[in-house]
Amino acid sequence: MPLVNVKLIEGVFDAEQKQRIVRDLTEAMVEIEGENMRPVTWVIVEEVTSGEWGIGGNPLSTADVKALAAGVPAG
């Protein structure tokens, strides 16, 4: 029984986007494992508090992720 765990920084994705993540990842897994596995395919979306996620020793905030999504280089 597959479990897909997605961690996101809080406040970046809205409820509709998170629902799409669940649907699309479920579809991707079912495409690989077969339709009979749909009822036991779990997708969990967890939000991590802004600033409590670090990359390369640097904390990453909601604002940082939104800037990256807008095309502003990190740094």
N, CA, C and O atoms as CSV, one atom per row, in Angstrom:
chain,resi,resn,atom,element,x,y,z
A,1,MET,N,N,0.846,-1.171,0.000
A,1,MET,CA,C,0.000,0.000,0.000
A,1,MET,C,C,0.894,1.238,0.000
A,1,MET,O,O,1.588,1.496,0.983
A,2,PRO,N,N,0.884,1.996,-1.079
A,2,PRO,CA,C,1.771,3.152,-1.175
A,2,PRO,C,C,1.288,4.327,-0.323
A,2,PRO,O,O,0.093,4.579,-0.169
A,3,LEU,N,N,2.272,5.024,0.212
A,3,LEU,CA,C,2.025,6.249,0.960
A,3,LEU,C,C,2.938,7.321,0.377
A,3,LEU,O,O,4.161,7.189,0.410
A,4,VAL,N,N,2.344,8.373,-0.152
A,4,VAL,CA,C,3.097,9.509,-0.692
A,4,VAL,C,C,2.937,10.641,0.313
A,4,VAL,O,O,1.821,11.079,0.594
A,5,ASN,N,N,4.060,11.114,0.856
A,5,ASN,CA,C,4.027,12.170,1.857
A,5,ASN,C,C,4.675,13.413,1.262
A,5,ASN,O,O,5.864,13.411,0.942
A,6,VAL,N,N,3.888,14.473,1.115
A,6,VAL,CA,C,4.364,15.722,0.527
A,6,VAL,C,C,4.455,16.757,1.637
A,6,VAL,O,O,3.485,17.005,2.354
A,7,LYS,N,N,5.626,17.353,1.769
A,7,LYS,CA,C,5.802,18.405,2.764
A,7,LYS,C,C,5.972,19.733,2.034
A,7,LYS,O,O,6.753,19.844,1.090
A,8,LEU,N,N,5.233,20.725,2.485
A,8,LEU,CA,C,5.232,22.055,1.879
A,8,LEU,C,C,5.415,23.097,2.969
A,8,LEU,O,O,5.027,22.878,4.116
A,9,ILE,N,N,5.999,24.214,2.617
A,9,ILE,CA,C,6.069,25.322,3.559
A,9,ILE,C,C,4.697,25.979,3.606
A,9,ILE,O,O,4.085,26.232,2.569
A,10,GLU,N,N,4.223,26.250,4.802
A,10,GLU,CA,C,2.872,26.791,4.987
A,10,GLU,C,C,2.650,28.069,4.198
A,10,GLU,O,O,3.556,28.882,4.015
A,11,GLY,N,N,1.411,28.221,3.735
A,11,GLY,CA,C,1.002,29.462,3.109
A,11,GLY,C,C,1.417,29.630,1.659
A,11,GLY,O,O,1.176,30.687,1.077
A,12,VAL,N,N,2.034,28.622,1.059
A,12,VAL,CA,C,2.463,28.739,-0.330
A,12,VAL,C,C,1.356,28.271,-1.275
A,12,VAL,O,O,1.085,28.912,-2.290
A,13,PHE,N,N,0.723,27.156,-0.937
A,13,PHE,CA,C,-0.322,26.581,-1.777
A,13,PHE,C,C,-1.676,26.754,-1.110
A,13,PHE,O,O,-1.797,26.613,0.107
A,14,ASP,N,N,-2.699,27.060,-1.909
A,14,ASP,CA,C,-4.045,27.177,-1.346
A,14,ASP,C,C,-4.711,25.797,-1.311
A,14,ASP,O,O,-4.147,24.813,-1.788
A,15,ALA,N,N,-5.901,25.742,-0.748
A,15,ALA,CA,C,-6.601,24.462,-0.574
A,15,ALA,C,C,-6.843,23.761,-1.904
A,15,ALA,O,O,-6.697,22.542,-1.995
A,16,GLU,N,N,-7.207,24.507,-2.922
A,16,GLU,CA,C,-7.464,23.911,-4.234
A,16,GLU,C,C,-6.189,23.288,-4.814
A,16,GLU,O,O,-6.235,22.201,-5.390
A,17,GLN,N,N,-5.072,23.964,-4.664
A,17,GLN,CA,C,-3.807,23.431,-5.165
A,17,GLN,C,C,-3.409,22.163,-4.406
A,17,GLN,O,O,-2.917,21.207,-5.004
A,18,LYS,N,N,-3.620,22.160,-3.109
A,18,LYS,CA,C,-3.284,20.961,-2.324
A,18,LYS,C,C,-4.184,19.790,-2.717
A,18,LYS,O,O,-3.723,18.650,-2.766
A,19,GLN,N,N,-5.444,20.054,-2.995
A,19,GLN,CA,C,-6.341,18.988,-3.460
A,19,GLN,C,C,-5.875,18.456,-4.806
A,19,GLN,O,O,-5.949,17.254,-5.063
A,20,ARG,N,N,-5.398,19.342,-5.657
A,20,ARG,CA,C,-4.872,18.903,-6.955
A,20,ARG,C,C,-3.629,18.037,-6.770
A,20,ARG,O,O,-3.451,17.049,-7.484
A,21,ILE,N,N,-2.778,18.395,-5.829
A,21,ILE,CA,C,-1.601,17.580,-5.528
A,21,ILE,C,C,-2.035,16.168,-5.161
A,21,ILE,O,O,-1.477,15.192,-5.663
A,22,VAL,N,N,-3.036,16.059,-4.281
A,22,VAL,CA,C,-3.536,14.747,-3.861
A,22,VAL,C,C,-4.069,13.974,-5.067
A,22,VAL,O,O,-3.719,12.811,-5.269
A,23,ARG,N,N,-4.905,14.614,-5.854
A,23,ARG,CA,C,-5.498,13.931,-7.022
A,23,ARG,C,C,-4.440,13.504,-8.028
A,23,ARG,O,O,-4.429,12.356,-8.473
A,24,ASP,N,N,-3.557,14.417,-8.382
A,24,ASP,CA,C,-2.586,14.126,-9.430
A,24,ASP,C,C,-1.554,13.091,-8.998
A,24,ASP,O,O,-1.157,12.243,-9.798
A,25,LEU,N,N,-1.118,13.152,-7.745
A,25,LEU,CA,C,-0.172,12.138,-7.270
A,25,LEU,C,C,-0.832,10.770,-7.157
A,25,LEU,O,O,-0.200,9.748,-7.424
A,26,THR,N,N,-2.102,10.751,-6.761
A,26,THR,CA,C,-2.838,9.485,-6.736
A,26,THR,C,C,-2.904,8.901,-8.140
A,26,THR,O,O,-2.656,7.711,-8.336
A,27,GLU,N,N,-3.239,9.740,-9.117
A,27,GLU,CA,C,-3.322,9.275,-10.502
A,27,GLU,C,C,-1.976,8.742,-10.989
A,27,GLU,O,O,-1.922,7.718,-11.670
A,28,ALA,N,N,-0.901,9.429,-10.646
A,28,ALA,CA,C,0.430,8.979,-11.060
A,28,ALA,C,C,0.754,7.607,-10.471
A,28,ALA,O,O,1.285,6.740,-11.166
A,29,MET,N,N,0.438,7.414,-9.202
A,29,MET,CA,C,0.711,6.121,-8.556
A,29,MET,C,C,-0.155,5.023,-9.156
A,29,MET,O,O,0.337,3.922,-9.405
A,30,VAL,N,N,-1.423,5.298,-9.390
A,30,VAL,CA,C,-2.326,4.302,-9.963
A,30,VAL,C,C,-1.873,3.922,-11.375
A,30,VAL,O,O,-1.991,2.765,-11.778
A,31,GLU,N,N,-1.362,4.886,-12.116
A,31,GLU,CA,C,-0.847,4.602,-13.456
A,31,GLU,C,C,0.314,3.603,-13.392
A,31,GLU,O,O,0.466,2.765,-14.280
A,32,ILE,N,N,1.114,3.697,-12.355
A,32,ILE,CA,C,2.255,2.800,-12.197
A,32,ILE,C,C,1.836,1.451,-11.618
A,32,ILE,O,O,2.249,0.404,-12.118
A,33,GLU,N,N,1.021,1.473,-10.569
A,33,GLU,CA,C,0.736,0.248,-9.816
A,33,GLU,C,C,-0.539,-0.462,-10.226
A,33,GLU,O,O,-0.732,-1.627,-9.879
A,34,GLY,N,N,-1.408,0.212,-10.954
A,34,GLY,CA,C,-2.654,-0.402,-11.392
A,34,GLY,C,C,-3.861,0.100,-10.615
A,34,GLY,O,O,-3.759,0.486,-9.451
A,35,GLU,N,N,-4.999,0.085,-11.285
A,35,GLU,CA,C,-6.243,0.638,-10.744
A,35,GLU,C,C,-6.679,-0.042,-9.446
A,35,GLU,O,O,-7.273,0.607,-8.585
A,36,ASN,N,N,-6.401,-1.309,-9.296
A,36,ASN,CA,C,-6.830,-2.020,-8.086
A,36,ASN,C,C,-6.201,-1.460,-6.813
A,36,ASN,O,O,-6.694,-1.711,-5.714
A,37,MET,N,N,-5.122,-0.708,-6.957
A,37,MET,CA,C,-4.440,-0.150,-5.786
A,37,MET,C,C,-4.984,1.227,-5.385
A,37,MET,O,O,-4.593,1.756,-4.345
A,38,ARG,N,N,-5.877,1.818,-6.192
A,38,ARG,CA,C,-6.409,3.150,-5.872
A,38,ARG,C,C,-6.981,3.238,-4.446
A,38,ARG,O,O,-6.677,4.193,-3.731
A,39,PRO,N,N,-7.803,2.262,-4.017
A,39,PRO,CA,C,-8.407,2.402,-2.685
A,39,PRO,C,C,-7.405,2.382,-1.528
A,39,PRO,O,O,-7.740,2.784,-0.414
A,40,VAL,N,N,-6.192,1.922,-1.783
A,40,VAL,CA,C,-5.208,1.852,-0.699
A,40,VAL,C,C,-4.006,2.757,-0.964
A,40,VAL,O,O,-2.958,2.600,-0.337
A,41,THR,N,N,-4.156,3.690,-1.880
A,41,THR,CA,C,-3.096,4.654,-2.169
A,41,THR,C,C,-3.351,5.911,-1.344
A,41,THR,O,O,-4.363,6.591,-1.511
A,42,TRP,N,N,-2.422,6.198,-0.465
A,42,TRP,CA,C,-2.553,7.346,0.436
A,42,TRP,C,C,-1.650,8.471,-0.046
A,42,TRP,O,O,-0.510,8.231,-0.442
A,43,VAL,N,N,-2.159,9.696,-0.012
A,43,VAL,CA,C,-1.355,10.887,-0.253
A,43,VAL,C,C,-1.622,11.832,0.913
A,43,VAL,O,O,-2.766,12.196,1.187
A,44,ILE,N,N,-0.560,12.220,1.587
A,44,ILE,CA,C,-0.671,13.122,2.729
A,44,ILE,C,C,0.085,14.407,2.403
A,44,ILE,O,O,1.248,14.364,2.002
A,45,VAL,N,N,-0.570,15.536,2.574
A,45,VAL,CA,C,0.066,16.836,2.385
A,45,VAL,C,C,0.236,17.451,3.770
A,45,VAL,O,O,-0.735,17.672,4.493
A,46,GLU,N,N,1.481,17.720,4.118
A,46,GLU,CA,C,1.786,18.316,5.418
A,46,GLU,C,C,2.438,19.674,5.203
A,46,GLU,O,O,3.281,19.840,4.322
A,47,GLU,N,N,2.044,20.626,6.009
A,47,GLU,CA,C,2.662,21.947,5.939
A,47,GLU,C,C,3.650,22.112,7.092
A,47,GLU,O,O,3.375,21.742,8.234
A,48,VAL,N,N,4.797,22.672,6.758
A,48,VAL,CA,C,5.841,22.961,7.727
A,48,VAL,C,C,5.815,24.463,7.976
A,48,VAL,O,O,5.668,25.248,7.039
A,49,THR,N,N,5.956,24.858,9.219
A,49,THR,CA,C,5.932,26.276,9.588
A,49,THR,C,C,7.030,27.039,8.856
A,49,THR,O,O,8.167,26.576,8.762
A,50,SER,N,N,6.679,28.203,8.346
A,50,SER,CA,C,7.635,29.069,7.660
A,50,SER,C,C,8.855,29.295,8.539
A,50,SER,O,O,8.732,29.619,9.721
A,51,GLY,N,N,10.035,29.120,7.950
A,51,GLY,CA,C,11.279,29.318,8.690
A,51,GLY,C,C,11.787,28.074,9.378
A,51,GLY,O,O,12.915,28.065,9.870
A,52,GLU,N,N,10.977,27.006,9.427
A,52,GLU,CA,C,11.398,25.764,10.072
A,52,GLU,C,C,11.861,24.726,9.059
A,52,GLU,O,O,11.980,23.546,9.386
A,53,TRP,N,N,12.119,25.157,7.849
A,53,TRP,CA,C,12.611,24.306,6.770
A,53,TRP,C,C,13.914,24.946,6.324
A,53,TRP,O,O,13.957,26.148,6.062
A,54,GLY,N,N,14.950,24.175,6.236
A,54,GLY,CA,C,16.226,24.739,5.846
A,54,GLY,C,C,16.834,24.014,4.665
A,54,GLY,O,O,16.664,22.806,4.503
A,55,ILE,N,N,17.536,24.757,3.851
A,55,ILE,CA,C,18.272,24.197,2.728
A,55,ILE,C,C,19.694,24.746,2.802
A,55,ILE,O,O,19.903,25.959,2.821
A,56,GLY,N,N,20.651,23.852,2.842
A,56,GLY,CA,C,22.049,24.280,2.911
A,56,GLY,C,C,22.354,25.098,4.148
A,56,GLY,O,O,23.221,25.972,4.120
A,57,GLY,N,N,21.647,24.823,5.233
A,57,GLY,CA,C,21.871,25.538,6.477
A,57,GLY,C,C,21.138,26.858,6.587
A,57,GLY,O,O,21.289,27.575,7.576
A,58,ASN,N,N,20.344,27.185,5.578
A,58,ASN,CA,C,19.617,28.448,5.586
A,58,ASN,C,C,18.120,28.199,5.709
A,58,ASN,O,O,17.557,27.407,4.954
A,59,PRO,N,N,17.464,28.881,6.671
A,59,PRO,CA,C,16.018,28.727,6.789
A,59,PRO,C,C,15.307,29.264,5.552
A,59,PRO,O,O,15.745,30.238,4.941
A,60,LEU,N,N,14.209,28.614,5.196
A,60,LEU,CA,C,13.417,29.010,4.038
A,60,LEU,C,C,12.037,29.421,4.531
A,60,LEU,O,O,11.392,28.681,5.275
A,61,SER,N,N,11.589,30.588,4.121
A,61,SER,CA,C,10.294,31.094,4.575
A,61,SER,C,C,9.272,31.007,3.450
A,61,SER,O,O,9.611,30.735,2.299
A,62,THR,N,N,8.022,31.243,3.806
A,62,THR,CA,C,6.946,31.307,2.822
A,62,THR,C,C,7.268,32.359,1.765
A,62,THR,O,O,7.084,32.120,0.572
A,63,ALA,N,N,7.747,33.519,2.201
A,63,ALA,CA,C,8.093,34.594,1.266
A,63,ALA,C,C,9.201,34.164,0.311
A,63,ALA,O,O,9.172,34.516,-0.868
A,64,ASP,N,N,10.176,33.407,0.808
A,64,ASP,CA,C,11.254,32.917,-0.050
A,64,ASP,C,C,10.716,32.010,-1.154
A,64,ASP,O,O,11.112,32.133,-2.313
A,65,VAL,N,N,9.811,31.100,-0.792
A,65,VAL,CA,C,9.253,30.172,-1.776
A,65,VAL,C,C,8.410,30.922,-2.801
A,65,VAL,O,O,8.478,30.634,-3.996
A,66,LYS,N,N,7.620,31.880,-2.335
A,66,LYS,CA,C,6.808,32.665,-3.264
A,66,LYS,C,C,7.692,33.464,-4.218
A,66,LYS,O,O,7.351,33.612,-5.392
A,67,ALA,N,N,8.823,33.981,-3.732
A,67,ALA,CA,C,9.747,34.705,-4.591
A,67,ALA,C,C,10.340,33.760,-5.639
A,67,ALA,O,O,10.440,34.119,-6.813
A,68,LEU,N,N,10.731,32.563,-5.223
A,68,LEU,CA,C,11.250,31.573,-6.185
A,68,LEU,C,C,10.224,31.247,-7.246
A,68,LEU,O,O,10.554,31.170,-8.430
A,69,ALA,N,N,8.971,31.051,-6.832
A,69,ALA,CA,C,7.902,30.733,-7.772
A,69,ALA,C,C,7.668,31.875,-8.757
A,69,ALA,O,O,7.244,31.645,-9.890
A,70,ALA,N,N,7.944,33.105,-8.323
A,70,ALA,CA,C,7.782,34.277,-9.191
A,70,ALA,C,C,8.989,34.505,-10.092
A,70,ALA,O,O,8.995,35.410,-10.927
A,71,GLY,N,N,10.025,33.662,-9.909
A,71,GLY,CA,C,11.197,33.768,-10.763
A,71,GLY,C,C,12.322,34.598,-10.197
A,71,GLY,O,O,13.281,34.907,-10.905
A,72,VAL,N,N,12.224,34.970,-8.916
A,72,VAL,CA,C,13.295,35.732,-8.276
A,72,VAL,C,C,14.340,34.738,-7.781
A,72,VAL,O,O,14.006,33.845,-7.003
A,73,PRO,N,N,15.594,34.867,-8.208
A,73,PRO,CA,C,16.629,33.904,-7.798
A,73,PRO,C,C,16.833,33.907,-6.281
A,73,PRO,O,O,16.728,34.946,-5.629
A,74,ALA,N,N,17.125,32.729,-5.738
A,74,ALA,CA,C,17.396,32.600,-4.302
A,74,ALA,C,C,18.735,33.269,-3.999
A,74,ALA,O,O,19.637,33.332,-4.835
A,75,GLY,N,N,18.821,33.759,-2.779
A,75,GLY,CA,C,20.113,34.282,-2.382
A,75,GLY,C,C,19.962,35.557,-1.707
A,75,GLY,O,O,20.953,36.159,-1.294
